[in-house]
Amino acid sequence: MNKPSIPSIDLVSIQQSHENDNRLSSAQFLRLVKARGLSSGVVIGVGFGGHCENLLEYRGIDTLVGVDPYQAQTNLATASGLNASQLEQLYPRVLDRLARFGRRFELMRSTSNVASMRFNTPTFDFVYIDHQQGYEAVIADLASWFDSVRVGGIFAGKDYDNPERPCMQQAVDGFFQRLGWDVHHAGDGMWWVHKKALAISYIIPAYNAEHTLWQSATSAFVDNMVEGDELIIIDDGSTDATGDVIEGLLENYPCIRVIRHAENQGAGAVRNFAIELASNNLIFMLDADNVLPADTIEPLREYLMRRNADAACFAQIRLFRDGDEPGQTAWVHHYPPGNASFEQYCTMQDPPGAAGNLLFTRDAWRRAGGYPEHVGALDSWGFGLRLVATGSHLAVCPEGFYDHRVGHESYWQREHRPGKTDRLALSLLRPYFGRLSTSSQIYLLQGENQDRWFSELAERPLRVEGESRGRLLPTLSQNIHALGQRIARLVTRAA
């Protein structure tokens, strides 16, 4: 039996229409390539090959990799709207079209994610996104290829201001602006972003930390900090020999930035103060009694980028006591990877990120309203709550861990008081009361529960409804303003 022939299609006319639509953005990008002296790159979404051909005709391009599966994917439109059989015809035509450029060009018939795995070091000067897939696909491309572009290189693409594709601008802005990077619009739909070093500002608030600060601070320097990173130590009115320890650290690490407060202002206040002064848009907050094992921050930094997250914490925390080797005792707090949630903060005393020692963007910190102040040792728990409640993605990294010191007079032990801690935690939860179930709101309004609800979360977790279920609360939503005022009066009276 003869095999049925595939109906012929007029690829030439479709190609002409497609490349006419992209001619201006392609020309804008080529001007940028020439102006910045870029010589190697990746084009994700080769299509008919016109954009790649335009770049390769410029002799300054030494290496260009094109990535395109030439395969129709469920729920994803191709650049031309071609079906599977038509794409099979297109692939060899593109190979022939670009064969004249020899080894300067390689066409990888692959999905973007799979192709990126071959280039896990800073290999290219640019990555250009040239496809019409959705928001999630653009985010995945940026995350997958992020490490493949050298510092000083660029990310770029088209359709930035296309009203029919708002997902492109949303994805690009969301991915880069959380890092404090500018998205440039070159006109004709072409956007580009200059890649900078992902430098981190490490911050250590220190109050009467003479016995622990040295080990904490030096752990940041040992196989964790890289070029562009900085360490800021704030001596928050210590009355012991913490100042002498800092002087010793400066002799060994003169690059440390030191802030000294004559009077104690509290951890939340000094954290916010130091973040305002930090040079970088990525912040790692390290407590003065905890320790970073070697090579633990880079996986956390990479995970934040891969997950398109605003903050990242370790899934595992190791406990150790003075006199022990860090990590000598058992593993604790093993959280599943993914994103921390508002619900976890309403059902667990120790949700992901609540212990502090996490990486986050300055943008997420601002959106959260900073660390809460005047809440004692709940400042880290409150900041984690604010992060997840204000829409930041707090990713739980399965790789790496930090060592958490126990068995000494920690900040928590100095500040925690039964009842008082519960009331302070309630004051932090109050702005988000509307997300709780009616029964949980009523439970928290009862005076005797306000002195124990936080301590008893494991036995009596709160229920989250409202926004998480996509509907309004049935009773209290009608008078939420009055409810908030009543809670404020109760919390103030109880405190």
Secondary structure by P-SEA (a helix, b strand, c coil): cccccccccaaaaaaaaaaaaaaaaaaaaaaaaaaaccccccccccccaaaaaaaaacccccbbbbbbcccccccccccccccaaaaaaaaaaaaaaaccccccbbbbcccccccccccccccccbbbbbccccaaaaaaaaaaaccccccccccccccccccccaaaaaaaaaacccccbbbbbccccbbbbbbccbbbbbbbbbccccccaaaaaaaaacccccccbbbbbbccccccaaaaaaaaaaaacccbbbbbbcccccaaaaaaaaaaaccccbbbbbccccccccccaaaaaaaaaaacccbbbbcbbbbbcccccccccccccccccccccaaaaacccccccccccccccaaaaaaacccccccccaaaaaaaaaaaaacccbbbbccbbbbbbccccccccccccaaaaaaaaaaaaccccccccaaaaaaaaccccccccccccccbbbbbcccccccccccccccaaaaaaaaaaaaaaac
